[in-house]
Amino acid sequence: MYEERPALLDGAVLWTRTAAPSPESARPVLPDGCMDLIWADGHLLVAGPDTRAYVPRETAVRYAGIRFAPGDAPAFFGVPARELRDRRVALGALWDEAGARRLAERIAEAPDPAGALDELVRLRAAEAPAPDPLIRAVVERLAAGRPVAETADAVGLGARQLHRRSLDAFGYGPKTLARVLRLQRALALVRAGVPYAEAALRAGCADQAHLARETRALAGTTLGAYALSAAASANRETPQPSGSRTTA
């Protein structure tokens, strides 16, 4: 069963999942421009930004995770996003290992591990640098489908400056982030039952063929297979959005 709700940290999402420990049942994680801090059966790990679908190799039974808004996690973890691109690493590899282990134990001992994770992230974030408003403006414009060049002009950066800032904030350049966010818009429409051609145009793709290519390149699947998988999840009443990083 998968559930999510707004986290205590502004812009973040708190999610939980309980699942059978079977790699065969794990669904691919699609790129979403986000990074997650995950508590998985007593261990804390960080899911970096993905540039392609990630297929979990291992699964736990109980998960709780914080999905940070795009661009917010690097300040929290103290590591540029580009260093975690397409990676899953133990929190102890980024912070003090003993300290990370104590945090994981505190979460495991709490009556509500998800709530404990949520509170710990809120407290830790209060001590970290605040999210960069410029980066948030970039995300807002790209999520709305605005062109990269126009976005750079709007936030007062040159193309190279925006690319460099994006690597640190998102793990990849603004063009890749724009593609990821566009795909997420399109797949949300597909999950809502919008016809493929209409979903493609509304999301900002040139046509259905363009969306099909992007789905295969970034999600590692076809539009038809994705729609069937989404429908199956809805029928089981255990939706798992593409951003849930249930993986070790």
Order of alpha helices (4+ residues) and beta strands (2+ residues): beta-beta-beta-beta-beta-alpha-beta-alpha-alpha-alpha-alpha-alpha-alpha-alpha-alpha-alpha
